[in-house]
Amino acid sequence: MLSDGKLYLGTSRKPDDTINKPEYLELKFGNRHGLITGATGTGKTISLQILAESFSNAGVPVFCADVKGDLSGIAAMGEYKDFLEKRAKTIGFDDYDFQEFPVIFWDLFGEKGHRVRTTITEMGPLLLARLMDATDAQEGVINIAFKIADEGGLPLLDLKDLRAMLNYMAQNASELSKQFGLISSASIAAIQRDLLVLEQQGAEQFFGEPALKISDLMRTTNDGRGAISVLAADKLMMNPRLYGTFLLWLLSELFEELPEVGDPEKPRLVFFFDEAHLLFNDAPRVLVERVEQVVRLIRSKGVGVFFVTQNPMDVPETVLSQLGNRVQHALRAYTPREQKAVRTAADTFRPNPDFSAAETITNLGTGEALVSTLEGKGIPSVVERTLMRPPSSRIGPITDSERQKLLALSPVAGIYDEDVDRQSAYEILNQKAKELEERQKAEEKRELEEQEKETRWTLPGFGDEPDDDDRRTSTRRTSSRSSGRQTVLEAAMKSAARSVASSLGRAIVRGILGSLRR
């Protein structure tokens, strides 16, 4: 599978169906990104599986999502099947053998893998607005909330922190609007309703601590193989927008945290974005532009991104042009739109004079694909009709008992399984509100006592006259009430400034996708 820095994908055939030559993906071009497309049931998942196996054996960590539940079999030893042996013999895969791979299972809901969390702060206002499908006015309010939190040292870790911040903004909208722009109660109410919907869809489990460390996705084993991180996404797919936003957040975190490495001999991580159309469906233009920026620039961080989807038209042209390695399985062409998709897919390949790519795409069998990879100086190879190699790991899901054993032996076991709820915006704002209420009550009590004292009858010479010290104290109190009382905003901001060192302890900078950059 790995020969002289190349990953074996399968063997191409000539127009007369005789064997042509082995097809490889050069490891040094693994960070030039790729695309795996094809209709349902044509073999996309198997292609993803064999690529993940090959990268792992080459010492490259892999992250992929298990949308249907059957990709988990990559953690188990392959099993003998007649059609697998037949395929291996047909393509001349003489050293075909079964193998299990080092897998770490993840799950946003903590049911089929280790919990995956991030904080509201790290998600950033752009992706959060995308997740809530916010209007421009609502997105503006979200940006103001992040601005106040960043400047005031109020950590936004989970949904209750964001709710507390929105409540504070609603209560002090008049003062805050003068400094940050209009904050309407209607926009705040709409955002609060959207947060409730997110909570009901399970997003509350996604936000919190301990947050996922990118380094835990980039592990290698003692024998030099790359760990394969598999995200259980069958339940997550019930909320497609959360799925797409989560993977985009993860991609942006990789971009923000990893240092520049140029063009390494092999990728530092390969990221498979399954059901990629969910990322771009109804996405605002600014988000598509930033995704295109990340895809273009993350290559120099040593990260390869492979988009997996049914139709190449699911991916915007600006992103599609960045994907140098292509595996195209069969497409159907019964409607005008499907025929257009076939022509689009064919036009993305470097032509082969021996056959028509457009005609061949509709006639490919299961496990067969048109393959073109970068070679030489990064030039796409001529497209070849290829029989993909059989996977070495199990085809299909592992059992629940097998999964539990792997979770117990996982290198991250016990790190992410328990929630941590440290002091953040919710606790800080509630404490300050309580202190403010207590001060107001004390002030009201003093004023009432003074009013009672001022209404008493006094008789000269009988000890009822206020002395000089009392008069000076009264004067100072009056002056303090008239000119020295802090506004709610001043009190909160002073408190926030004091909590910067203890709560954050670091500068906050927003990256290209609005996420936290350390």
N, C-alpha and C positions, 0 to 999 in steps of 0.2 A: 504493500500500500504506500509506503514511503520509500522512494528511491531517488537518491541524489537530490534531495530537497524538493521532491515532487510528490503530490498526492494523487494516487491512482483513482480515477472516477469510473472507468469502464473502457470498453473497446468499440471503436467505430466500425461501421460496415460500408462496403462499396454499394453502388446502385444494384448490383446483382446479388446482394446479401452475403457476399463472402467477407471474411474478416479483413479489416483495413489495418488499423494500428491502435495501440493503447492511447487513451486520452488522459492527460494529467492537468492538475492545477499546480503551478509553481508556488511553493510555499512563500517565497519572497513577495509574491503578488497577492497574498491572502488579505492584506490590508487595503487593497484597491477596490474592495466591496464587490457585491454580486447580487444576482437576481435568480430566484427559482420560481417558475410559473407553470401553470397547467390546470386543466379542469379537475374537478373532484374525481378521485379514484385513479388518477394517472400515474401516481408514484412520487408526488412532491415530498411527502413525509419521509419516504425511504431515502430520497436524495439528501434531505436534510440530515438524516441519521448517518449515512455513510460519510458525509462531509464532517460531521461532528466527531465520528470515530477517528477519521484520518487526522484531523487537527489535534485531537487528544493524544494519539500515538506520537505525533510530532512534537509534543511538549507544549502545545498551545491551549490555554483554558478556553472554554466555550460557554456561552450563555444562550439558552433557547427556551421557548415557551411550549408546553405540552397542551395544545388546544383541545385535542380530541381524547387525550388520556392514554394513547397507545405509544407515545414516544418514551415512556418510562422504561420500556423493555431494553433500552440501551444500557441499563445497569445490570442486566442479567446475561449469562452465557447464551449464545445462539444455540438453536436446536436444529437437528438434521431435518431437512425437508427436500423432497425430490426436486421441486422446481428451483430451489437454491443451488443444489449440486449441478443441475442441468445448465443453469445460467453460467455458473463458474466454469464449467467445462466448455461451453460454447464460446466464451470470450477469452479462453486461455488463461484464466486466473488460477494458475497451478498451485500457488501457496495459500489458497483460501483456507481459512481455519476459523473456528469459533472463539469468541473472546467476550469478556465482560469489561465494563469501563467504570472508572471512578466517577460517581455521580453524587452531587449534593442536591437534594430536593428542597424547593422553596414554595411557599404558598402565602398569599396575602392574608388568608383566613386562618392559617395555622393548622389546617386539617390534614393535608397531604404532604406537608413539608415544613421547614423552619419558617417562622414568621418573617415577613418582609415589611419593614416600616420606613417611613421617612417623616420629617417634620414639615409643618406648614411653611416654615421659613425656608427650608431647603427646596420645597416644591416651587416657590416663587409665584409672583402675582400673575404672570402670563399663563403658565400651565394651569394654575388654579382657576383662572377665569375661563380657560378652555374646558376644563373639567365640568364647570357649572353652566357652560353655554351662556355666559354672562353677556349682557348688552354693553355697548360702549360706556354708558353712564355707570353701570354696575362695575365694570372693569376699572373705571376711574376711582370709584370708592375703594375697591380692593387695593389699588396701588397706593392710595392715601393711607390705608390701614397699615400696609407694609412700611411705608415711609415713617409713620409715627412710631411703629414698633422698632424699626432700625435705629432711629435717632434717640429714642427713649430707653433703649436697652430692655425692651419687653419681649422676651422670647415667645414666638408663636410656634408651639410644638404640636398641639392637637386641635381638634375642632372646638373644644370648649374655650381654648385660648382665643381663637378667632372670633367666637361669639362674644366673649367678654370685651374684646377690642371694639367690635361693632356696637355693642351696647354703650360703651364709653363714648364712642363717636356720636351716637344718637343723642345721648344726654347732653353733650357739649357741642352740638352741631354748629351753633351760632358762633362760638369763639373759634372753633377749628376751621370753619369755612373761610374766615377772614385770612387765615394763614395758608391753607392748602387748597382752597377752591371749594365750590359748592358741594355740600354733603346733604343730599336729600333723604328725608325719612323714607320715601317710597323705595329708593334704591337699596337702602339698608334692609328694609323689610323683605324685599325680593331676594336679597342675598341670604338672609336668615332662612327663608323658605327653601332655597336651593340647598343650603347646608343640611336641613332636615331631610331632604330627599336623598342626599349623598349618604347620610348616616343610615337611613333605612336600606340603602343598597350595599352597605358593608364598608363604605369608605372610612368610617370611624376607626376600623381596625388597622387601616393602612397608615394613619397619621399618629405618630407618637414615638416613644423611645423604648429600647435602644434602636437607633437608626442603622440601616444597613451600611456596612463598610465595604467600599468598592474592592478593597484588598481581598475580601473573602470570596469574591467572584473570580479572582485571578490566582487561585491556588494550583500548585503542582504536587504530584505524589512523590514518594521517595524514589520510585523507579523512573522519574522524569516525565511521566505522562501528565497532560493537562486535565484538571478537574472539569467535568461537564455539569454546569448548573442548570437544572431543569425546573422551570416554574410551572406548577400545576395551575392551568388556566381554564379548565373546563367549567368551573363555577364562575370564575372571573369573567368569562365571556358573556355571562348573563347581563353584564354592564359593559358593553363594548367601549364606551367613552372612557371609563376608568381603566380598562385594559390598555387602550392606545396611549392615554396620558401617562400611565405608569411606565411603559416601555420608553416613551419619549423622555420622561424624567431621568430614567436610568441612563439613557444614551447621553443626555446633557451632563449628568454627574461624571460620567467617564471623561467627557470632553473637558470639563472644568478641572478635574483633579489630576489627570495623568500628565506627566511632563512631555515635552517634545522629544521625539527620538528619531525623526527623519524617516528613512526607509530601512527598517531592520531586516535581518535575514529571514525572520519569521514574525508573524503578528504577536502582540502581547496578549490579545484577546480577540475572539471572533464572536460577534453578536448576531444571532438570527432573529429577525423581526417577523414572526409568523402572522398571518392575516393582516398584512401591512395596509390593506385598504382602509382599515378602521382608523388608522392614523390620519389619513388625508380626507376622509369623508366629511364634507361640510366644514373643512378647516379654513379659517380666515387666511387671507393672503400673507399677512405678516408672519403667521406661524409656518406656513409652507416655505417661505423665504428663509426663515431661521433654521428649519430642518435641513434645507439645502446647504446652508452655511456649515452646519455641524457635520453633515456627511462629507462635505468637501474638505474640511479642516481636520477632522478627527483621524484621517489617514496618517497624518504626521505624528499622531500620538501612539501609533502602532495598533490601532483598533480597526478590524474589518467588520463591515456591516453587510449582512445578506438579507434582502427583503424577500419574503415568501408570500405569494399571493396567487390568485387564480388567473388574473389577466394583467399583462404588462401595462395596460391603460389605467390600472388602479394607481400607478405611481406617476406623479407629475413629471413632465419632460425634464425639468431642471434637475430633479433628483435622478431620474433614469439615466441621464447622460453621465453620471458619476459612477455607474455600476459596470465594472469592466469584465466580470466573470458571469457568464450566463448559462443556465440550464433550463431549457424550454421543453416541457412535456406537452402532451397532446392538447389541442384546443378544439372545441366544437365550432362549426361555422354554418349554422342553420338560418340565422337572422342577419340582416344588414349590419347590425352593431357587432355581432360575433365575427362576421367576415372582415370588418374594419380592424377588429382586434388581431386577427390572424395576420393581416397585412402589416399592421404596426409591429407585431412581434418579429415577423420575417425581416422587416427593414432594419431592425436593430443589430442584425448579424452581418458579419463580413461574408459576402456571397461565396458559395462553393459552386464552381462551374459544372460539377457533376450532377447537381439536382436543384430543384426549386424549393427553397425553404418554405414558401407560402403553401405549396401543395403538400409538402411532407408533414407539416405540423398537424394537419387534420388526419393523417394516416399513421401516426405513431402508436405503437402498442404500449401496454402497461409496462413501466420500468424502462421505457425507451425515451430518449430525449435528444434534442438538438443541443450540442455543447460547443461553446466557444469561450476560451480562457485567454488571459494575457500571457504573452510569451516574449522572449527576446528583450527588447527595450521597452516593454509595456504595450506592445501592439497586439490587438485582438487576433486570435488565430482564425483561420477559415472555419466556418461552421461545419460540424460533422454530425452525422446521424449515429447516435451512440447507444449501445446496450449498457445500462448502468450496472455496476458490480453489485453483488448481493451483500447485505450487511453481515458483519461478524457477530453482532449482538442479537438479542431476541427480537423478533418481529411481533409487536403486540404488547399489551401492558403487563407489568409485574403484579403479583398478588399483594393484598393488603399486609399479610404477614411478612413478605419479603421487603416491602417498603418500610415497615416498622423496624426491622432489623437494621436496615441501612441508615435510618434516621438515628438509631441508638449509637451507631458506630461513626456517625458523621463527625468531621473535624470541627464543626461549629455547633455541635450538640450542647445545649444549655446556655448558649450565648444570647439567643434572640427569643427564647421561649417565654420569658416572663416580662410583663410590662413594667416600665419605670416611669413614675410620674413625679418629676422634680418641680421645683418652684419655677413658674413661668408667668405669662401675662395674666392668666386667670387668677392665680393666687395673689400676684402683686397688685392688680387693679382692685380686687375685692378687699384686700387689706387696707389699701389707701382710701377706698370708699368708706370702710368702717371707721378708720381714723378720722376722716373728715366729718363723718356723722357725729362722732363723739365730741370733736372740737366744737361743732355747731351747737350741740346740746349744752356743752359747758358754757359757751358764749351766751346762749339764750338764758341760762340759769343766772349768770352774772348780771346780765341786763335786767332781768326781772328783780333781782335783789336790789340793784341800784334804783330801779323805779320805785320800789317799795320804800326805800330809804329816803328818796327825794320827796315823797308824798307825806312823810311824817310831819306833825306839828312840832316846832322847836321853840323853846323859851330861852331867851338870852340869860346867861348867868347860871343856868341849871345843867351845864355840861353837854348840851345837845349840839353845840356849834362844831362843824368839821374843822379839824386843825389843818395846819399848812401841809403836812405830809399827805393827808387824805385828799386835799384839793389837788396836789400835784399828781397823785396816783390816778384820780378821776380824770384829770386832763390828759394823762398819757393814754388811758384806756379809750377815751373819746377820739384822740388823734389816731390811735391804732385802728379803731373801727372805721374811721372815715378814709384814711389814706394808706394803711399798711396791710389790709386784708388780702390774702392771696386768692387769686381766681382758682377755679377747679383745674384749669389747664396748667397754671404755674405750679400748683402743688403736685400734680401728676408728673410733670416733666422733671421737677427737681428730684422727686423720688426715683424716677426712671434713670436719671443721670447717676444717682448714687448706686444703682443696682447694675450698672453696665459691667463693672469689673467682676462682680461676683456671679452674675447671671450668664454673661457671654464670654468675657475675658478675651475677646478677639475682635478685630475689625470685620465688618460685614460689607461685602462687595457683591453686586449682582452681576452674573455672567450673561452670556449671549442669549440664553433662554430664560433669564430672570431668576435662575436658581441661585442658591447660596454658593459663593466661592470663598474658600478659606484662605 
